[in-house]
Amino acid sequence: MNKLATQLNDTLGAAADFLSAAGKRMYFPYGGILGQGAEAKSCEINATIGMAFEEDGSPLVMDCFKKGLNLDKKAFLYAGSFGIPKLREQWKEMEFKKNPSLKGKAFSNPVVTNALTHGIRICAELFADKKDTLVCPDLFWDNYELVFQEAVGCKVEHFNTFKKGAFDVVAMKAALLAPGEKKILILNFPNNPTGYTATLEDAKKIVSTVKAAAAKGKKIVVICDDAYFGLVYEKGIHEESLFAEFSDLHKNVLAVKLDGTTKEDYVWGLRVGFISFAFKGATADQLKALEAKAAGNVRSCISNASSIGQHLAIQAFADPGYAAQKREKYAVLKKRYHQIRVILKTHPEYAKAFEVMPFNSGYFMCVKPIGVDAEKVRRQLIEKYSTGTIMLSGLIRLAFSTIPTAKLAKLFQNVADAVSDLRA
Ligand SMILES: Cc1ncc(COP(=O)(O)O)c(C=O)c1O
């Protein structure tokens, strides 16, 4: 049992006997990303937040979403558990455009979720029993554990994420082949926290490894968490969702795609996401059955996702300015990414203070302090340098999505200085 859960149960005393086993396991992750973010709230440089801000510090939001706020009255009607049909059609069409490899492949219509976290929970409830294992890289978004381990009670097994600057496919293979008939593999590219997306070479190996494990009889549900889809800043990176590859890979593989507006359309509070399914040889009826399973889960939990959010998305996607505005916002993040590359190149001395983890995409990048404890570095950064960062698995995560380009140099200098303070 997590010690935060134990503390809550101790506080409840005899009242904890009212809780179910899942209720007893549940806790609020105060010490994780959210708690560390709260500690950095008043920092001058705050690189903790998983959102994006303009160069002037205002939220990075596209006009096509903002201008729809004066919606028609019908936006207050129920949206239905599957989601508004028009929005589902629009999103499916967009999934094909963004992933040309999906052409000719069968996959379900997307079911609308209350954004991606909800999609993750639906997956856990539809696919994970107590005896099953979630297989997940050891650099991962910490909410996966809260959902799969605490809420649903399945096992979580982490594998090493990087080896020699690339995705550690050998470690993933060992985790997939470990005892246990059904494995739920979660892959998240661009990744939180590392900002890494599989290269073309990694992607080939990942797909062939899953296929080989399936051929050995493992039943594998592959969840593609595509929250940061499209935010890739280098060449030679696998830009499409791996869902396209998994959708018809092997009869023992069921592919799930989780995607949505939150990160890629910069509307974190809108709460509009999607879940789609595919498997080799799936008939139209089988795909519809999976949609009904997902919608049934939605109905049993939240009834339906926000109609207002869905109406705003419908309008924004149909807006003639949508594509150009999205490119413009992407360019803001890409510029910061390249500025970081310049900073790291022009400061070779930083290599003595921290190791730069592989990154090529997304909202974040991570550094590993050398010779000092990462949590101590995080604290020193807050106390002496008014700089907020997130410490995860011995790494310092830097959200460049929130930091104006002009402040990036200072951010990295502060990290290097904090490391050298602690060494002194
Ligand atoms: C990898 C990853 N997946 C999913 C989510 C959840 O996104 P949402 O806000 O849409 O629930 C996040 C949010 O930080 C994330 O980093």
The ligand as a Tripos MOL2 file, in Angstrom:
@<TRIPOS>MOLECULE
LIG
   16    16     1     0     0
SMALL
NO_CHARGES

@<TRIPOS>ATOM
      1 C1          1.3820   11.4670  -21.0590 C.3       1 LIG1
      2 C2          0.0870   12.0620  -20.6480 C.ar      1 LIG1
      3 N1         -1.0440   11.4110  -20.9310 N.ar      1 LIG1
      4 C3         -2.2410   11.8840  -20.5650 C.ar      1 LIG1
      5 C4         -2.3260   13.0740  -19.8830 C.ar      1 LIG1
      6 C5         -3.6880   13.5170  -19.4520 C.3       1 LIG1
      7 O1         -4.2220   14.5020  -20.1850 O.3       1 LIG1
      8 P1         -5.6840   15.0650  -19.9560 P.3       1 LIG1
      9 O2         -5.4880   16.3870  -19.3140 O.co2     1 LIG1
     10 O3         -6.2360   15.1180  -21.3300 O.co2     1 LIG1
     11 O4         -6.4280   14.1260  -19.0870 O.co2     1 LIG1
     12 C6         -1.1810   13.8000  -19.5510 C.ar      1 LIG1
     13 C7         -1.2800   15.0370  -18.7820 C.2       1 LIG1
     14 O5         -0.3340   15.5760  -18.2670 O.2       1 LIG1
     15 C8          0.0470   13.2770  -19.9580 C.ar      1 LIG1
     16 O6          1.1980   13.9290  -19.6940 O.3       1 LIG1
@<TRIPOS>BOND
     1     1     2 1
     2     2     3 ar
     3     2    15 ar
     4     3     4 ar
     5     4     5 ar
     6     5     6 1
     7     5    12 ar
     8     6     7 1
     9     7     8 1
    10     8     9 2
    11     8    10 1
    12     8    11 1
    13    12    13 1
    14    12    15 ar
    15    13    14 2
    16    15    16 1
@<TRIPOS>SUBSTRUCTURE
     1 LIG1         1 GROUP 0 **** ****
